[in-house]
């Protein structure tokens, strides 16, 4: 019987090995596990039968498994490229839309500023005319006649 410490070490090593099979990519994990199963079955067959022809079959099986993994990775690469292109197109469209909206906003603000300036100018001119009119009215009512009045003598 093994001490508990040794059993824990084996379990930890086995657990670490099993966790190394899982990468987060489902297709790749399936490929790895499939390859591992193929290798284990092949090794068991070799040990049981002890035939030399089986080695060649194992090599062929491993080669096929490798090709399958390679094809899977190429597919993943193509999908990633397509996704990147789509994201790039959407980003470009969004940037164009933001540019148009910004231009429209600036144009609207410019027009409002121009209209406000014109209105302020009109109001200023009216106020100036009104002030001039009041000033001339005040001058005409406050003036003393230049000719002496008959009562002043």
C-alpha positions in Angstrom: 0.0 0.0 0.0 1.2 3.5 -0.9 1.4 6.3 1.6 -1.2 9.1 1.1 1.4 11.5 0.1 2.5 9.4 -2.8 -1.1 9.0 -4.0 -1.6 12.7 -3.9 1.5 13.3 -6.0 0.3 10.9 -8.6 -3.2 12.4 -8.6 -1.7 15.9 -8.9 0.5 14.8 -11.8 -2.4 13.1 -13.5 -4.6 16.1 -12.9 -1.9 18.4 -14.3 -1.6 16.2 -17.4 -5.4 16.1 -17.9 -5.7 19.9 -17.5 -2.9 20.4 -20.1 -5.2 18.7 -22.6 -7.8 21.5 -22.2 -6.8 24.8 -23.9 -10.1 26.6 -24.0 -10.6 25.9 -27.7 -13.1 23.2 -28.1 -12.0 21.9 -31.5 -8.4 21.8 -30.5 -9.2 20.0 -27.2 -11.2 17.3 -29.2 -8.3 16.9 -31.6 -5.8 16.5 -28.7 -8.0 14.0 -26.9 -8.6 12.1 -30.1 -4.9 12.0 -30.9 -4.2 10.8 -27.4 -6.8 8.0 -27.6 -5.3 6.9 -31.0 -1.8 6.8 -29.6 -2.9 4.9 -26.5 -4.9 2.4 -28.5 -2.0 2.0 -30.9 0.4 1.4 -28.0 -1.9 -1.1 -26.5 -2.3 -2.9 -29.8 1.5 -3.0 -30.3 2.1 -4.4 -26.8 -0.6 -7.0 -27.3 0.2 -8.2 -30.7 3.9 -7.3 -31.0 3.6 -6.9 -34.8 5.9 -4.7 -36.8 3.2 -3.7 -39.3 1.3 -2.0 -36.6 4.0 0.6 -36.1 3.5 1.7 -39.7 -0.2 1.9 -39.1 0.4 3.9 -35.9 2.6 6.3 -37.9 -0.1 6.6 -40.5 -2.8 7.2 -37.9 -0.7 9.9 -36.2 0.0 11.5 -39.5 -3.7 11.6 -40.3 -4.4 13.0 -36.8 -1.8 15.7 -37.4 -3.4 16.6 -40.7 -6.8 16.9 -39.1 -5.4 19.2 -36.5 -3.7 21.3 -39.1 -6.9 21.6 -41.2 -8.8 22.6 -38.1 -6.3 25.3 -37.3 -6.4 26.6 -40.8 -10.2 26.9 -40.6 -9.9 28.7 -37.3 -7.4 31.1 -39.0 -9.7 31.8 -41.9 -12.7 32.5 -39.6 -10.5 34.9 -37.5 -9.4 36.7 -40.7 -13.0 37.1 -41.8 -14.1 38.3 -38.4 -11.3 40.9 -38.4 -12.3 42.1 -41.8 -15.9 42.5 -40.7 -14.9 44.4 -37.6 -12.7 46.7 -39.7 -15.5 47.4 -42.1 -17.9 48.2 -39.2 -15.4 50.4 -37.6 -14.9 52.4 -40.8 -18.6 52.8 -41.3 -19.0 54.0 -37.7 -16.2 56.5 -38.1 -17.8 57.9 -41.3 -21.1 58.2 -39.6 -19.6 60.0 -36.6 -17.7 62.3 -39.1 -20.9 63.2 -40.9 -22.8 63.9 -37.6 -20.0 66.0 -36.3 -19.9 68.0 -39.6 -23.7 68.6 -39.4 -23.4 69.7 -35.8 -20.7 72.2 -36.5 -22.6 73.5 -39.5 -25.8 74.0 -37.4 -23.8 75.7 -34.6 -22.2 78.0 -37.2 -25.6 79.0 -38.7 -27.1 79.6 -35.2 -24.1 81.8 -34.3 -24.4 83.7 -37.6 -28.2 84.3 -37.0 -27.5 85.3 -33.4 -24.9 87.8 -34.5 -27.3 89.3 -37.1 -30.1 89.7 -34.6 -27.7 91.3 -32.1 -26.5 93.7 -34.8 -30.1 94.7 -35.7 -30.9 95.2 -32.0 -27.8 97.3 -31.6 -28.7 99.5 -34.6 -32.3 100.0 -33.2 -31.0 100.9 -29.8 -28.5 103.4 -31.3 -31.2 105.0 -33.5 -33.5 105.3 -30.4 -30.7 106.8 -28.3 -29.9 109.3 -31.0 -33.5 110.2 -31.4 -33.9 110.7 -27.6 -30.7 112.8 -27.5 -31.9 115.1 -30.3 -35.3 115.5 -28.6 -33.6 116.4 -25.3 -31.5 119.0 -27.1 -34.4 120.6 -28.8 -36.4 120.9 -25.6 -33.5 122.2 -23.5 -32.4 124.9 -25.8 -32.8 128.5 -24.9 -33.8 130.8 -27.7 -31.0 132.9 -29.2 -33.2 135.9 -29.5 -33.9 137.8 -26.3 -37.5 137.6 -25.2 -39.4 140.8 -24.6 -39.7 140.1 -20.9 -35.9 139.9 -20.4 -35.4 143.5 -21.1 
